[in-house]
Amino acid sequence: MTSDPKTFKQPPSRYQPRGLTILYEDLNILVINKTSGMLTISTDKEKDRTAAVF
């Protein structure tokens, strides 16, 4: 498996949702910094305010 490193630009801040910062992104992984209390994925009780929705 060959790996071709690609550089990605950060999206403009107007496209970054509040409480969520993209720290690193490539073709295989996404690393975010989210606010405390924000769920990563939805549950039966909370479906809207999660990192997966963005």
BELKA-V536475 format. One record per residue. N is the residue number from 1. RES is the residue in one small letter. SS is DSSP state (helix for helix, strand for strand, loop for the rest). Layout:
# BELKA-V536475
N/RES/SS + N/RES/SS
This chain:
# BELKA-V536475
1/m/loop + 2/t/loop + 3/s/loop + 4/d/loop + 5/p/loop + 6/k/loop + 7/t/loop + 8/f/loop + 9/k/loop + 10/q/loop + 11/p/loop + 12/p/loop + 13/s/helix + 14/r/helix + 15/y/helix + 16/q/loop + 17/p/loop + 18/r/loop + 19/g/loop + 20/l/strand + 21/t/strand + 22/i/strand + 23/l/strand + 24/y/strand + 25/e/strand + 26/d/loop + 27/l/loop + 28/n/loop + 29/i/loop + 30/l/strand + 31/v/strand + 32/i/strand + 33/n/strand + 34/k/strand + 35/t/loop + 36/s/loop + 37/g/loop + 38/m/loop + 39/l/strand + 40/t/loop + 41/i/loop + 42/s/loop + 43/t/loop + 44/d/loop + 45/k/loop + 46/e/loop + 47/k/loop + 48/d/loop + 49/r/loop + 50/t/strand + 51/a/loop + 52/a/loop + 53/v/loop + 54/f/loop
